[in-house]
Amino acid sequence: MNKVDIDTIQARLKKVNQIQTLKDMGFNISTIKEIVESDNIEIIKSQFENRSAQIKDKMNDLQKQLCLLEAPMKTIREDVVEMNYHVSLKEIPNRNVASVRKIIPFDNGKGDLWGIVTCPSTKEK
């Protein structure tokens, strides 16, 4: 091999390495072509900044997904019953509330409880 062949091979290997590195950074084919063929450092800098912003956005999205996964994972690790709902805390104005605690037959006793709640003079024993 002569000197020209070695220099050509080295230049091609350098370009292949550059393309592979850009591919590993997540650039698409058209952007890689633009970067490799460009002699303008501002274009290259702009492409790198755009890719950096894309990666940061994706990282934020992935962080949100991770947070959504960690809560149920903690629940599973602690052997707590699985919850299929999301709890949200809301404030409402103060109100009077009536309550009765009593064991009743399945459906038959609901009417009795409503009678107790709506008639304040009735006292539970």
C-alpha positions, 0 to 999 in steps of 0.5 A: 500500500502506498501513502495515499491509500493509507491516508484515504483509509484513515480519513474514511475510518475517521468519518465512519467513527464520526457518523457512528458517534453521531448515531449513538447521540441519537441524531437521525440520518438526515441530521448526521449527513448535514453535520458531516457535510457542514463546515459551518460550526454554527450549524453543527452547534445548533444541531447539538443544542437542538438534540440536547433540548430533545434529550432533556425533554425526553428525560423529563417525560421519562422522570414523570413516568418513573414517578408514576411507576414508583408509587405502585411499586412501593405499594407492592413491596409493602404488600398493601392492597392494590388501589385502582383509584387516585386520591385527591384532597379537596376542601369543602365548607363546614357542614353538619353531618349525621352518621349512624353505625349499625350492622344491618341485613344486606339490603333490608335495613337501609330504610331503617337507617334512613329513618334514624338519620332523618328523625333526630329525636330517635336515639340509638341504643 
